[in-house]
Amino acid sequence: MDSILCQTFEDFELIVVDDGSIDDTRELLKVFAARDHRIRLVFLEKNGGITRALNAGLALAQGSYVARTDCGDTSDPDRLRLQIRFLENHPEHILVGTAAWLTDGSLRVGAWQPSALEDAAIRRSLYLRVNPVIHPSVMFRRVEGMMYDPLFEYVEDHEYWFRMGMLGKFAILPQLLVEYRLHAGISWQKRALQMRLASLARLKLCRMLKGRSLPGEEILRARQKLESSRVEAKRSSRYVLRHARSRTGGRMKRLFWKTAAVLFYPRALCKALDMGMHWLYLPLDRCYKKWCRGGDHNQNRFGT
């Protein structure tokens, strides 16, 4: 919070959403709010997840721009100033992110500097289920009534960018303006679920581009099926990996199970199937072509 309050751009409101914390966080936030009139506090009675917290903050936002940050992340003092200057100088853009330092909570362990910095490259990555935009680094134009979809938990930002791309262009600043804290404990099963949900978000986008909708009931049924398949994949992968690590059996048998283990690794599977297939037919994909034109044909449909 200190890194936001110390920004060189000072004309902003800081909406802090406490998502049902059970420690002394609330009292600490009240102390901060008493010191700075720009802080607005929102206390949710119970933990409802990041999507609910994001929507609670968006509902209260009054400014033309919305900047995101998470607990544990820090921002460069010039972050807001540079992002606001970019959006004001580029009225056709609706969202701008930044490159980011990666930290473990105490030390910098690397840097996130995506190769996709311009609108066309960002759209291509998003369509192929690779999100190059770090969520806590973004600043976007506030669109009245446009909220995160709670049915897309784990990929709520990816689905939100799809809808935003219908209103304007994307960009990522190459400057390292955010320290993004990496969170341990995200299993590969969850990563695989994120990839499947990103595909579901892309399906919703294609329906929108065709003038149709994807009903919430259909999304919920699809999500439940993905959750159940996640359990089955977990059981199958354990069986495969157990045989791949076994020292018994002949060389060909061990080679077979090692190959199967690679195929069960979500990233390898997604690259071989989803991304590989899309690289082949992407130039002929009508949905992709419409998506790429979205930022050109829908300029200035949002308030600034």
N, C-alpha and C positions, 0 to 999 in steps of 0.2 A: 504494500500500500504506500510505503514511503516513496518508492520510485515513481509512482504516479503523482503524488502530491508535490514532488520536486521537479515537475516538468517545466521546461522553459515557456511552453504555451500554458497559460494559467486560467483561461476562461473556459471552464468545463465544470460539469457535475460528476461526482464519483458515486455511482450507485453500487453499494456493497450488499450482496445477497448472502445471508447466513442460512444455509440449507439444513436447518434443524440440528445444529451442533449441540453437544451435551457437556462440553467442557466450559471453560471461562471465556470463550471467544466473544460472546455477546457483551460482556462487561468491558472487554478490551476495545471492542468496536465503539462502544458508547464513549469511551475516553477519547478516541481519535475524533469522533464526530463533534465532541464538545470543543475541540481545538480548532477545527476547520469547518466553516459553514458550507463548503462545497460537498461535503459527504452526506449522502442520504442512505439510511439503513433500511433494509428489508429483512424481517425475521420470519422464516417459514417454520411452522409448528413441528413438522417432521420431515425427515430426509426423503425427498421425492426424486432425486437424480438430477443430473446436470441440465437436462432439457427443461425441466420444470423451473429450475433456478434461472436459467437464461431467459425464459419467457417472462418470469416475474420482473427481471431487470428491464427487459425491452418494453414492457407495458408501461413502465414509469419514465422511460427516457424521453427527454424533451428537445434535445439538441438535433442539429441537422446530421451529425455524424455519430456513429457508435464505435467505440474502440473496445476490444476485448482484452482481458487479462485474467489469469487464474491465480489462486492462492499458491505461493511458492515461486511464481515467476516474477521477474523484474524487468523494467524497461529503461532504455537509455533516456537521459534527460531530454533529448531532442526528438524522441520518437513521435509524439503527437504533432509537434510543429512540422516535421517533414512529411508526415502522412496527410495532414490537412492541406499543406501547400501543394502536394501532388494532386489531391482530389479537386482543389480549386482551379488548378492549372489544366486539368484534364476532365472537363465536365462529362465526357462520354464514358468515364470509368465509374463503376459503382463500388468497387472494392479494391483495396490495396493492402497487401501483406508485407512482411519484411523477412530477410534472412535472420537466423537466430543462433545464438550460442546454445549448446546443449550442456546441461549441468546435472550432477547427481545430488544436488541440494547444497553442496559446499564448494565443489571444484568444477571447472569447465572441462568437459571430457571430449568435446568436439564442436563442430559447427554444422548447421544446416544451411547450405547454400544451393538451392535447387537450380537446375539448368533451365527450368521453365520459368521465365520471368515475364514474358509478354503474353498477351491475351490468347493468341492462337495456341501457343505451347501449353498454357495452363488448361485451356479447354480440352485439348487432346489428352492430357494426363488425367483429368477428372473423368472423362468419358471412358478411359481405360481403367478406371477404379483406383488410380494412384493419385492421392491428394497431396499436391505440392505446397499447399497453403497451411502453415501452422496456425491453428485456431486462435491461440492467445496473442498472435501478432497482428491480427487484422484490424482494419478500420473500414467501415462501410457506411454508405448513405442510409439513413433511417427511412424505411418504407412503412408507412402507416398500416397497421394491421398485419404485417408480415411477421410471423412467428416461426420458431423451430417446430418441426413435426415430432411429437413424442413417440410416434410409432417407429421412428428410425434411431432409437437410442444406440449408441456406439458409433454411428455415422451421421449424427444429426447435423454436423457442419457440412459434410459432403452433400447431403440432400438439400441443405439450405443454399449452397453455392449453385447447385443446378437451377434452382428457381431464380436466384439473383442474376444468373447469367442471361436470363431472358430480358433483363432490364438494362444491362450495361456491361461494360468490359471489366476484365481483371488485370491486375499487375502485382508484381512483387518487387519491392525495393531490394537492391543487392546489399545494402548496409546491414550490419549485424546490430539490430536495435532492440533485441529482446533476448533475455536469458530464459530458456525454456527448460523446466525441470522434468527430467525423465522419471517415470514412475515404474518401479519394479513390480513384478508379479503379473504382467499381462501375458497369459499363456498363448501358445500357438493356436489352441482351439478357439480362443477369442479372436485372434487375428483372422482365422479362417472365416469365422462368423461375420466379421467386419467386411471381408471381401464379398461374401454372399449378400449382405445387406446393401453394399454399394451397388451390386447388380440390380437389386430390387429398386433402389433409388433411381438407377438409370432407366429401368422399365417405366417408372412413374414419369420421368422426364419425357420419354418417347411418347407416352400417352398424352401428355400435355401438348407436345409439339404437333400431334395429330388432332388436337381439339377435343380430346377425350380425357376422362379422369380415371384414376385408380382408386376405387372405393376403400375406405378405411377398413371395412370388414375383410376385403380381399388381402390387404396388406397384413392385417393381423393374422389371418390364416397362413399366409406365406411365411411370416415370421415364426409362428409356432412350429411349422414344418422344418424351418431352418434350425431352430433350437433343438428339435428332436434328432435331426440328422447330425447335429454337432455331437450329441451323446454317442450315437452309433459310430461316428468317425473316431471318437476318442477310444472306444473299445477296440475297434479294428486296428488303429495305429499301435496300440500297446501290444497286440498280438504280433504284428509285423515286426516292430522294433525288437521284441523279445527274441524272435527267430534270427533277425539280422545280427544280433550281438552274440548269438550262440556259437560256440567253438566246435560243436558237434556237426556231423554230416560232411558231405563232400564239398569241394570248392565250388562247383556249379550251383549246389543248393544254397550255399551262403551268398553267392553272387546274386542269385534270384531274389533272396529276401532283402539284400542291401538295395537292389534296384527298386523293389517295392517300397522300401522305407523312404527312398528319395521321392517317389511318386506321392507318398502320403504327406510329404512336407508341403504345407499349404502354398508357400511362395513358388516353389518349383512347379506345383500342379497348376497354379493360376497362370504362371508365365507360359507353360506349355500349352494350356488349353485356351483360357479366356483371352489373354493378351496376344498370344500367337495367332489365334484365329482372327482377331480384330485387326491386327496389322495387315492381314491379307485382304480382308474385304472392307476395311475402313473407307477407302476412296469411293466405294459404291454404296455406303450406308447413308440413306436419305435422312435418317434421324440425326446422324452426326453432322451432316451438312447443314441442316436447319439449326442445330445447336451452335455451330460455329458462326452462323449468320445472326444469331440472336442478339449479340452485342452491337451489331450494326443497325439492324432494323428497329430496335426498340430503345434507341437513345432518348434521353430526357423524358422518359415516362415516369420518373421518380422525382419527388420534391428535393430541392437543394437548398 
